Amino acid sequence: MEVEVPKVFMKPLLVPNKTLMGPGPSNATRRVLDAMSNPLLGECHQENLQIMDEIKEGIKYLFQTQNPATMCISGSGHAGMEAAMCNLLEDGDVVLMGVTGLWGNRAGDIAQRYGADVHYVRARCGYALSFEDIREAFQTYNPKVFFIAQGDSSTGVLQSFISDIGDLCRRFNCLLVVDIVASLGSAEFLMDEWKVDVAYTGSQKVLCGPAGITPISFNQRALNKIKARQSKVKSYYFDITLLGQFWGCFGTSRIYHHTVSSTLLYGLREAIAIVCQQGLKNMIRRHIECSYRLQKGIENMGMEMFVPEPNHRMSSINVIKIPNGVDWRKVSQYAMNK
Ligand code: PMP
């Protein structure tokens, strides 16, 4: 044989126990890790389908929605972005991206790949968008879809007045997509009341579950747009009409769509159970209180937060300005090591 056995596999896997407090994944609790060591199930086993049904109910609580089309995408938060964009968009559709950091630009890149005509409304770095900025951009572009991240993890900016944006979208016959990957569980989010048409979150952030399984929800307006498509959704894997049949969202008999990882389902179910047992409002309050104490401590040390307006700071991701004359690479490296 030309390719030898790699010697590394003669040694056991060693994973260090790191404190995860960056804008990536958070530490999973022992309960979540234990849940993930349960035996595997097939995707169509009744017991697995039951767990999927329970997860759907959990997501409806987390998102505060009654949407039947509530499910998970097998993939990380980016898969949620892709699913939102590829289901809603057809070639030439005008979309507007609200940019408060990296994620509006990323959503624009994805939408462009699905053939959309992409425009941007950008906030000053470290600031949220004003309602006026958004309204003017709506008048200029008349978009069919508007995207905004509730919390942009690259800047720590929290976009407020999403319910006003929801009203604006209805007036312009536009769909509202909100990225709640890094904010859900640390800030109020009311999908139905705020008239959000599509929302997706990350399993590995505030929820402290495993990465790779992304809760997502589509309301009836979003489904109507999908039903009225002239062309097929460009991704089979992310086609919500097919995926929703697998997740039992439409009252039809369930179809096999793909093999969902039962291990990730166990982990996510346990993570959702922990939130349900704490209560969502308590969890949000805890994040806000911890963030407030951290901010006070940072300010007492003579440092500044990156987002000047306190009401526009995320509580899950607290971005601190590196003082002038200090090498940010060294600070970041120190945090990674320690
Ligand atoms: N949106 C936001 C706001 C995020 O913070 C992230 C992850 N940092 C993503 C989307 C993408 O998620 P993932 O890395 O799980 O693909």
Residues whose N, C-alpha, C, O or C-beta is under 5 A from the ligand:
A	BS01	PMP	P23 S76 G77 H78 W103 A149 G151 D152 S153 D179 V181 A182 G202
